Amino acid sequence: MSLSGRLRASFVTGLLLVAPLAVTVFVLQFVFVRTTGLLDPLVRATRLTNYTGNVQVVAQLLAALSIAAAITLLGYLASRRLGERLFGGFERAVRLVPLVRTVYFGVRQVSESLAQRSAGYDAVVLVEFPREGVYAVGFVTNEAPRAARRATNEDLHTVFLPNSPNPTAGTLALVPAADVHEVDMSVRRGLRLLVTTGLSVDDVDELPAEVVD
């Protein structure tokens, strides 16, 4: 290999090593700046710097811990009977305001679906999508609604086809049971396969015979 070729290969190798670190530092810096920007008003309102020797970082840390403790306490109260009554009354009041209820319950449904997504999946499957001969990884969420089964006169399953590497978005498809190929893989491994864009493909223990052929 010529000198220029070696230099080019060394530069590419170094770039591959530095790029992930640079992106990580950039993301962490962005998150830190945005987080501290949100905490500063609370620090000023509570005058936490008076208790931390005017050290701003410590005051921000105390503010973050206070918010985390408040959220934890709120979650605990919501799980108790009194909390259920209080929050139930609050949600009934929210339902009376058209625009507010749309935003509030929309965000709540998204949050709950993200928090319980892996638990809500029944199995990892492969379906032919977006065309025949191409298989997409999906998750069976439930049987299709009765109205859909009556309309098609077929046994359908609701299958969520996540995007990769962001599995929180994707396509919901109603797929005939005969076209759903179950994979011998846990939901956790299926999600890992999607997030890593196939780098953990060795986690696939067994594929349908149609795919292997």
Secondary structure, DSSP 8 states (H G I E B T S, - for coil): --HHHHHHHHHHHHHHHHHHHHHHHHHHHHHHHHHHHHHHHHHHHHTGGGGTTT-HHHHHHHHHHHHHHHHHHHHHHHHSHHHHHHHHHHHHHHTTSHHHHHHHHHHHHHHHHHHSHHHH--EEEEEE-SSTT-EEEEEEEEE--HHHHHHHTS-EEEEEEE-SS-TTSEEEEEEEGGG-EE-S--HHHHHHHHHTTTTTGGG-----HHHH-
